[in-house]
Amino acid sequence: MPVVAGQFYPSSGQGLKKQIESLIDRNTDRLDALACMLPHAGYMYSGRVAVETVSAVNIRDKVILLGPNHTGNGAQFSIMTEGIWKTPLGEIRIDSGLADKILRNSKYLENDSLAHACEHSLEVELPILQYFKDDFEIVPIAFLSGDLQALKEIGKEIASVLREPDIKNSTMIVASSDMTHYEAQAEARKKDQEAIQAILELDEDKLMQKIKRFNISMCGYAPVIVMLSAVKLLGAKSAKLIKYQTSGDITGENDSVVGYAGITIY
């Protein structure tokens, strides 16, 4: 069941569609993408970044959702392998077959629903994806650990499954992350540009180096590292920043902001 409906986004299907429609960039051409990075704050703050980014891709039939675990509940690396997730726009089924393959192929992932029960980082992406595609299945994975080598290995494990001929062209990866948290607008933008550049270079090692060097409070760096590790093995050649803004761009309060970036990978 959704945990932030009525808080991060409207609880009614009609209200939710209306808000998403108000955020669409209708001049964007949709392209096939291997993956994308989306923010996960309330739609008032990060919705435009997320919606404009999703507007720019063709959503595939299967979506592997990678997100940070904010609650601290569950395993370090939690994959949910069966069930249905609900939003005000309807139900989304977990692709149990694909989830089981990924789980069996990993020495790190654990079958665990506790990490997902009260977590919002994946939930808030779903209505936006649903708005643009009404029939797709998901594989939700949440990360508590920041162990770089483990995260890179999980990316490789996921990629080895996605390279199977019957899966490769029907699956995409979505990594959920906000950027710098609660710093002044100018400082947040400066730090976030460092992290964004590493992501655009498809360099997960450089991303981790930048996070440590500049003390960047990017909450979803772990899922982004997994995504980058996976997509390079799936043939990724380039990435594009679709939109960046901060909460200060919405509220006008620039003393303490959160940054949001939308990136697509091809």
N, C-alpha and C positions, 0 to 999 in steps of 0.2 A: 504494500500500500504506500502511496505517496506520503512523505512526511513534511514537505514544505509547500504543498498546494495551499493557496490562500495567504501565503507569506511571501515567497519568492516569485510567485506567479499566480494568476487568478485561479480560483477553485472551480469555476464553471467553464465548460467547454466553449461556450459562446464568447465569454470574456477573454479567455485565453487566445482564441483565434484572432479576435479583434486586436489584442495587444501585439501579437506576432505580425499581423498584417501591417501594422503601423511602423514596423521596424525593417521591412524588407527593402533591399536595394533592387529595384525592378529593372535596372539597366545592366545588371551583371549576367554574363553568359555562364551557364553551368558546364563544368568540365569534369571528366573522369578523374578522380583522385584516389590515391592509395590510402590517404589518411588526412586527418585534420586535428588541430588543437583548438579547443573551445573553452571560454571562461564559464564559471558556474555560480556566479552571484545572482542576486535578485534581478529579474528582467529589467527593472527600472534602471539599474546601474550597468549591467553587462549585456543586456538583451540585444542591443543593436549590434555589438561586436559578434555575438554568437549567431544571430539571425543572418547578418550579411555574409558571414563565413559559410554557413550551411547553404545559403542562396547560391553560392558559387560552385557547388559540387553536385554531382549526381549520386544520390544516396544508394548504396548497394543493398542487396537482399539480406545480407548478414552484417551486423555491426559489432565489432569487439570494442566494448567500452572500458577504458582504463581510467581510473580516478584515484585520488588520494583518500585515505581513510582518516577523517577528521575526528571520529568518535573515540578511537582507541579500542573499539570492540573487535573481537574476532582474531583471525590469524594474521601473520605478517603479510602474507600474499594470499588473498582470498578470492577464489573463483566460485561463482554460483552456477550450478550445472543443470538445474531444472526449476520450473515454476513460471509464473506470469507476473509481470510488473504492470501496475495500473497507473494511469494518469487521467486527468479530466477529458482527454481526447480518446481514451479507450485503452485496451489491453495490448501488451506486447509480450510475446512468448520468448522464453530463453531457448536458443537452439541447443538442445541437449546433446545431439550428436557431435556438433562442433566443440561444445564445451568439454565433453568427455574426452575427445581426442587431444585437446590442449592439455587437460589435466593429466592424462596418461603419459603425455610426452614431456612433462615437466617434473623436475626434482625439487621444485620450490613451491609451486602452487598447492593450496589445500582447498578441498571442497567445503565451503563455509558460507552460510547465509547470514550469520550474526553481524559480520562486518557491514553488510548492506542494509540491514533492517532500519536503521535510523540515519543513514548517510545520505547527504543531498548532492554530492558532487557528480554522480551519474544521473540521478533522477531529473535534474533540471535540464539536461540536454534532450531528454526524450520527447517532450511536447514539441520542441522545435523540429526535431527529426520527423516526428509524426505529421506535422503540418505539411511538410514537403513530400512525404511518402507514407502512405497509410498502411503498408504491409511490409514489415521487415522483422527479423528476429535478432536477438542480442546475445552476447556473452559478456556478463559483467565481471570485472576484476578490480579489486581494491588493494591499495598498497599502503602499508604502515612503515615498512623498512626503507631506509635510504641507502642500502648497501649497493654501491655502484656495480660491482661485478655480478652480483645476483640479479640486478635489474637488467643488465646487458644480456645475461644468459637467458632470462625469461623472454626477452625480445627475440632472441635467436630460436628459442623453443617454439614460440608462437609462429615465427616465420616459417619454420620447417613444416608446420601443419598447413599453413596457408599456401605453400607452394604446391600442394597436391592439386592436380589438374581440375578436379571437380569443385574445388573450393576457391582457387586463386582469383578468378574474375568476378566472384559473387560476394566478396568480403572486403570490408574496409575497417580501418582502425580509427577510433576517436579517443583522443587523450584530453582529459578534463583538468584545467589548471587556471587559477588566477595568478597574477604576477605580484609585484611588490605590495605589501600590506602596511597601511597606516604610517606612511612617511609623506613629507611635503611633496607637492606635485613635481617640482623641478627635479628633486632627487630621485623620485620614483621613476620618472621618465628616463633619466640618465642610466639608472641601474637596469631597468627593463630592456633598454636598447642593447645592453651588453648580452643579456640572456637571449633576446630575440635573434640577434646576429648569429649566435652559436646554433640556434635551432634552424635558421635559414641555411646554414652551412651543413646541416645534417650531422652535426658533430656532438655526440652525447658526452664525450670526455671533456670537450671545451665547455659545454654547458655546466657540468659539475664544477669545473675549475672556476668559472665566472661566478657561480653561486657562492662558492667558498670565499673567493677573493674579495667580492664586493658585498658579501653578506646579504644576498638577495632573498627576500622572504617569499619565494615562489612556492606555493603550497603543493603544486602538482608536478614538481620536477621529476619525481619517481616515475609516474606514468608516461611523461614525455620522453624520458630516457628509454623506457621500454619500447615506446613507439618508434623512436629514431633507430634503435638497434634492430627492430624488426623490418622497417620499411627499406632500409638499405639492402637487405638480403632479398627483398621482393622487387628490386629494380628501381628504387627511387633515385631520381636525378636532380630534382630541384624542389624548392619550397617557396611559397609566396605569402607575405604578410598582407592579409586582406584588410584588417583594421586594428588600430590600437587606440585606446582612450583610457581615461581614469574616471573614477567616481566623481572627481572634482570637475570634470567636463560636464557632468550632469547637474551637480548640486551647486557648483560655484564655490564650494568650500575646498580650498587648496592646501590647507595646513596639514591635513591627514587624509590621504587618499589610498585607494586600492587600484592597481593597474589591471587591464584586461587586454589580451591579444587574441586575435583569430588568425590562424595560419593553416594553409593547405599544402599538401605534399603530393607530388606527381612522379 
